[in-house]
């Protein structure tokens, strides 16, 4: 998914291995985020465009999805942002001929917990999945259970297949580890979303109880 900006990860590895002087290392957040959006030129425009389209088309999205307007806006914005990060061409795919090894990797290599507590490709995969899980809970509560499951479970798989089938995107191919990290994030996001939904429901019921 967001593993494709390998230049940043390679630099992290070089620094950790002592192959690049620590004095040349940038602050971790800047070292990761700025190259991230530079290596995915269409990601930020897609994220912003998705939010704008979600808000401007709110009535239409709500009718099409048959859910409350706020749920529709969040769903479209989050899914659009997810696709902007995972399903747009990389800098290499846009401006040069993609190279390097591609293919299918079915190895599941879960990262150490420390990697998930820092800004890394692994933590961003989990975060991306968490956003899908959160909006999937909203869709589930709105009665669109098929859409909810398809979003949290099926969308990460679909994106990886697209990355595999379209080499011109400059992506590395199908990475099962990325899908699993997305699913872990989706589970966490769904759990948090469900907890908030229950809390809101309880608070609303308490307010409606006559004194």
N, C-alpha and C positions, 0 to 999 in steps of 0.2 A: 504494500500500500504506500505508505509514506517512506518506505525504505529506499526509494530510488535515487534520492540525492546522495549518492554514495561518496561524493567528494568530502562531505562534512564528516561522515562516519570514519572515512579513512584518515582524515586529519586527527580526529579524536584518538584513533588507535595509535597513530604515530606518536602523539604526545604522551599517551599512557605508556608506550613501550620505550620512551626516551629517545626515539628517533628524530624528534623535532624538539628544539629547546623550549622549555616551558616559558621562557621570557617572551617568546613570539606568540604564545597562545593568547587569544582574545578572551574576554569574559565569556563564560559558557553560554549564556543566553544569546548574546550577540553573535557568537561564533556559530550558533546553530540556526537561529531564526532568520537572520538576514540572507545567508546562503540558501536557506530552504526556499524562500520566495523567489530568489534569483534563479534557482535551478528549476522552478516551476512557474514560468512567467504568466501563465493563464490562471493560476490558482486564486490569487487575490482578486482579480477582476470577476472571476466566476463567483467567489464568495459574496462580494459586494452586490453583483447583479442578482444573485439568488435572493438576497435579502430584500432588494428593491422590488423584484417581481413578486415575491411572496406578499409584501405589504400592499402593493398597488393592485394585485389580482386577488386580494383576500376574499371578496364575495364569490368570485368564480371558483377559486380553490375550495371554498367551504361547500359550495353546491356540488362540485365534482367529487369530492371526497366524502361528502355527506357527514361532515363533522362540524363542531363549532368553529367559528372564524378564527379564534386565537389558536386553536389546535392546528388548523390548516396552515396558518402563517408559520408557526414554529416548525411544522413538519416539512414544508417546502423549503424553508430557509436552511434547516439543518441538512436535509438530503442534498440540496444544491451545494452547500459548503463541503460536504463529504465528497461529492463527485468532483468538485473543483480541485480538491487536494489529491484524490486518488485516480481520477479518470481523465486528466488533461495531460497533454504531451509535456515532456520535460524539455529543458533548454536544448539538450542534445537532439531530441526528436524534432524540434522545430527548426533548428538552424544548421544541422549537420546530419550525416548519415549515422544512425545508431550502430554501435558496435558492442563488443564484449559478449560474454556468455549469457545466453538466455535459455529458458526452458521451464520445466516443471520441477519444483522442489517440494517433496512431500515430507521432508524431515521437519519434525516439530521441536524447535529449540527454544524453550522458554527462558527469558532473560533473568538474571538475578534481580532480586527485589530492589537493589540499589539503582539499577538502570531505570526502574519505573518511577523512582523518586526524583529523577533528574530530567532535563529536557533532552531526550534522545529519540531516535526513530521508534524504539519500542514503546516508550511512554506516550508518544503521539499516536501510535496505533491504538493503544488502549483508550486514550482520550477520544479519538475519532469514533471508536466503537461505543463509548459511553454516551456520546450525543445521540447515536442511533437508538441505543437502548432507552434513553429517556423519552424521546419522542414516540417510540414504539409503545411505551406505557400509555401515553396520551391517546394514541390511536386505539389501543385495547379498551381503554375506559370509554371511548366514544363508540364502541361496538364494532370497530373495524379490525377484528382479530387476525384475519388473514393478512391484511396489510401490515399489521404490527409484526407478525412473525416473519413475513417476507422481507421487511426492512431490516430487522435485527440480525436475521440468520442468512437470508438469501442475498442481500445486497453486497456484503463483503465478498461472497463467492463469485457473484456476477462480475464485480469489478476486477477481480484477479483473472478471470477468464478473458475479459476484454484486454487487459494488459498483456496476456499471453498471445492472443490472436492478432493483435495489431502491433507488430514490431516498430512501426514508424512512430509510435508514441515515445519510444526511447526508454521504456520500462524494462525491468529485469525479467519479467515473466510471472508465472504462477508460483507464489510463495505461501505454502500452507501455514507456515509459522505466523505470517501476517494476518491470515484469516482467523487463526486461533486467538491471537492477541485482540483482534477486533471483537471476537465473540466474548472474550473475558471482559473487555470494556463494556460490551452491550449488557452483559449480566450485571455488572456493577451499576451501570446507568439505569437499568430497569429496576434494580433493587432500590436505588435512591428515589427514582421517580414514583415507584409504588408506595414507598414510605411517605413521601410528600403528599401523594394523592389521598392516602388514608388519613393523614394528619389534617388535611384541608377538609375532608369529609366529616371527620369528627368535630372539628371546630365549627363547621356550618351547622351540623345537627344540634350542637350545644346552643348556638345562637337562636335556633328556631324553637327550642323547648320553652313553652310558656312558663313564666314565673308563678 
